[in-house]
Amino acid sequence: MMNYNDACHKAYDYFKDNLGVIGLSTATENDEKWFFSAGKDSDKRIGNVIISLSKETGNIEMVDLLSDEGYETLKVSHKVEISQEYLG
């Protein structure tokens, strides 16, 4: 089982290593996953990537915002505070 701080660290590293974006801008959760987007919260972004991390396994998946399932999953997730060290 992955804890929230480890999930933030993993998401931070994922965005930095794969997209060249430093910092997390949003974090939400449901019972099974955490969801993260990268960058500064004040930045205007088109086509921003959102990833999910499984609370059970820590596996990362891309969230398809164009699908009904992806959109609805995020719509019912709850906002989580991001530690200062991971903010963009």
GUZADREN-877394 format. One line per 4 residues: number of its first residue (from 1); their letters; for each residue x, z, y of C-alpha. Coordinates in Angstrom, 1 decimal. Layout:
BEGIN
NUM> a> X:Z:Y ~ ...
//
This chain:
BEGIN
1> mmny> 0.0:0.0:0.0 ~ 1.4:-1.0:3.4 ~ 1.1:1.3:6.4 ~ 0.2:0.1:9.9
5> ndac> 3.6:0.5:11.4 ~ 5.2:-1.5:8.6 ~ 2.5:-4.2:9.1 ~ 3.3:-4.4:12.8
9> hkay> 7.0:-4.8:12.1 ~ 6.4:-7.5:9.5 ~ 4.1:-9.4:11.8 ~ 6.6:-9.1:14.7
13> dyfk> 9.4:-10.5:12.5 ~ 7.1:-13.3:11.2 ~ 6.3:-14.6:14.7 ~ 9.9:-14.2:15.9
17> dnlg> 11.4:-16.0:12.9 ~ 8.8:-18.7:12.3 ~ 7.4:-19.5:15.8 ~ 10.1:-18.2:18.1
21> vigl> 7.6:-15.9:19.8 ~ 8.6:-12.4:20.7 ~ 6.0:-9.6:20.5 ~ 2.5:-9.0:19.4
25> stat> -0.5:-9.4:21.8 ~ -3.5:-8.3:19.7 ~ -4.1:-6.3:16.5 ~ -7.4:-5.8:14.7
29> ende> -8.4:-4.6:11.3 ~ -11.0:-4.5:8.7 ~ -11.1:-2.6:5.4 ~ -8.7:-5.0:3.6
33> kwff> -6.5:-6.6:6.3 ~ -4.8:-6.3:9.6 ~ -4.9:-9.3:12.0 ~ -2.2:-10.1:14.6
37> sagk> -1.5:-12.7:17.3 ~ 1.8:-13.1:19.1 ~ 3.0:-13.3:22.7 ~ 2.1:-11.5:25.9
41> dsdk> -1.5:-10.5:26.2 ~ -1.6:-12.0:29.7 ~ -0.3:-15.4:28.6 ~ -2.8:-18.2:28.4
45> rign> -2.5:-19.8:25.0 ~ -4.2:-22.8:23.4 ~ -4.1:-23.0:19.6 ~ -2.6:-19.5:19.2
49> viis> -1.8:-18.5:15.6 ~ -3.4:-15.5:14.0 ~ -2.1:-14.1:10.8 ~ -3.5:-11.5:8.4
53> lske> -1.6:-9.0:6.4 ~ -3.1:-7.5:3.3 ~ -3.2:-3.7:3.4 ~ -2.7:-3.6:-0.3
57> tgni> 0.1:-6.1:-0.9 ~ 1.5:-6.9:2.6 ~ 1.0:-10.7:2.0 ~ 0.7:-12.8:5.1
61> emvd> -1.9:-15.5:5.5 ~ -2.8:-17.8:8.4 ~ -6.4:-17.3:9.7 ~ -8.3:-20.5:10.1
65> llsd> -10.2:-19.9:13.3 ~ -12.1:-23.2:12.9 ~ -13.7:-22.1:9.7 ~ -16.9:-20.0:9.7
69> egye> -15.2:-17.5:7.4 ~ -12.1:-17.0:9.6 ~ -14.2:-16.7:12.8 ~ -16.7:-14.2:11.3
73> tlkv> -13.9:-12.1:9.7 ~ -12.2:-11.7:13.1 ~ -15.6:-11.2:14.9 ~ -16.3:-8.0:12.8
77> shkv> -12.7:-6.6:12.9 ~ -11.9:-3.6:15.0 ~ -9.2:-3.4:17.7 ~ -6.1:-1.4:16.9
81> eisq> -3.5:-0.1:19.4 ~ -0.1:-1.8:19.2 ~ 3.0:0.4:19.6 ~ 5.0:-0.3:22.7
85> eylg> 8.0:-1.4:20.7 ~ 6.1:-4.4:19.3 ~ 4.3:-5.5:22.4 ~ 5.1:-8.9:23.9
//
